[in-house]
Amino acid sequence: INGQLASSSNRTVIHSIAEPLLKQRRLTGRWLLEVRFVHPSTMRRLNRQARGDDKPTDVLSFPIHFATNAPDPHQLLPTEGPLLLGSIVIAPKIAAKQAAEHGRTTDQEIIWLIDHGARHLLGQDHNN
């Protein structure tokens, strides 16, 4: 991954993470998921704005249904075009530090964070 999201191999990685999660929820067809890589200072600002927590974090998820006030992402199923899932924001510097703590490579940690973020976009929280 290494911050080069536009490459086709990274799109394949993201697709291989998100596709099974979507199938589990019976969401089929085309979908669109944004993954952004940001500096820890940007992540701190986003975390403060989104969660009121004034510190950087590893990953944040911004589901489309939150932006539209729809209580359930299934209410946003398009009649045409891709299903817009939302955005996942990752701080690679924080991911690299955590990777060392978890005995993983940075790429493995980022893949784990994309999976974690995608689950949040689809309505999972830390309790389920």
C-alpha positions in Angstrom: 0.0 0.0 0.0 2.7 2.5 1.1 0.4 5.5 0.4 0.1 4.7 -3.3 -3.6 4.0 -3.3 -4.1 4.8 -7.0 -2.1 1.8 -8.2 -4.2 -1.1 -9.5 -2.6 -3.6 -7.1 -3.7 -1.4 -4.1 -7.3 -1.2 -5.5 -7.2 -5.0 -5.7 -6.1 -5.2 -2.0 -8.9 -2.9 -1.0 -11.4 -4.8 -3.1 -10.4 -8.1 -1.6 -11.0 -6.6 1.9 -14.3 -4.9 1.2 -16.0 -7.4 -1.1 -16.5 -10.2 1.5 -17.8 -7.7 4.0 -20.4 -6.4 1.5 -21.4 -9.9 0.5 -22.0 -10.8 4.2 -24.5 -7.9 4.2 -26.1 -9.0 0.9 -24.8 -5.8 -0.7 -23.9 -6.8 -4.3 -22.9 -4.9 -7.4 -20.6 -1.9 -7.8 -19.4 0.1 -4.9 -17.2 3.0 -4.2 -15.0 3.4 -1.1 -12.5 6.2 -0.6 -9.3 5.6 1.3 -7.1 8.6 2.2 -3.7 8.6 3.8 -3.0 11.7 6.0 -0.3 13.2 8.3 -0.9 12.7 12.0 -1.6 16.4 12.4 -4.4 16.2 9.9 -5.7 13.0 11.7 -5.7 14.9 15.0 -7.8 17.7 13.5 -10.2 15.2 11.9 -10.5 13.2 15.2 -11.1 16.4 17.1 -13.8 17.5 14.7 -15.5 14.1 14.3 -15.2 12.7 17.8 -14.2 15.5 20.1 -10.9 13.7 20.9 -8.0 16.1 20.5 -5.3 13.5 19.6 -4.3 11.7 16.4 -5.6 8.2 15.8 -4.8 5.5 13.4 -8.1 5.3 11.4 -11.4 7.1 11.1 -14.4 6.1 9.1 -16.9 8.5 7.6 -20.0 6.6 6.3 -22.1 8.3 3.7 -25.3 7.5 5.6 -24.0 9.7 8.5 -23.6 12.6 6.0 -27.2 12.1 4.8 -28.8 11.4 8.2 -30.0 8.0 6.9 -30.1 5.7 9.9 -29.2 2.6 7.8 -26.8 2.3 4.8 -29.3 0.0 3.2 -31.6 3.0 2.7 -29.0 4.5 0.4 -28.9 1.6 -2.1 -28.7 3.4 -5.5 -31.0 2.4 -8.4 -28.1 3.2 -10.7 -24.4 3.5 -10.3 -22.2 2.3 -7.5 -23.1 2.0 -3.8 -21.2 4.9 -2.1 -19.9 3.5 1.2 -17.9 6.5 2.5 -14.4 7.3 3.4 -11.7 5.7 5.5 -8.8 8.0 6.6 -5.6 6.4 7.8 -2.4 7.9 9.3 0.4 5.8 8.0 3.0 7.1 10.5 0.7 5.9 13.3 0.1 2.7 11.5 3.8 2.1 11.2 4.3 2.6 14.9 1.4 0.2 15.8 2.7 -2.3 13.3 6.0 -2.6 15.2 4.0 -3.0 18.4 1.8 -5.8 16.9 4.7 -7.6 15.2 3.3 -6.8 11.7 4.6 -5.0 8.7 3.2 -1.5 8.0 1.3 -2.8 5.0 -0.3 -5.6 7.1 -1.3 -3.0 9.7 -2.8 -0.7 7.0 -4.7 -3.7 5.5 -6.0 -4.4 9.0 -7.0 -0.7 9.4 -8.8 -0.7 6.0 -10.8 -3.8 7.1 -11.6 -2.2 10.5 -12.7 1.1 8.8 -14.8 -0.8 6.2 -16.6 -2.6 9.0 -17.5 0.7 10.6 -18.7 2.0 7.3 -21.1 -0.9 7.1 -22.5 -0.3 10.5 -20.4 -2.4 12.8 -19.1 -0.9 16.0 -16.7 -2.1 18.7 -19.5 -3.9 20.5 -20.6 -6.2 17.6 
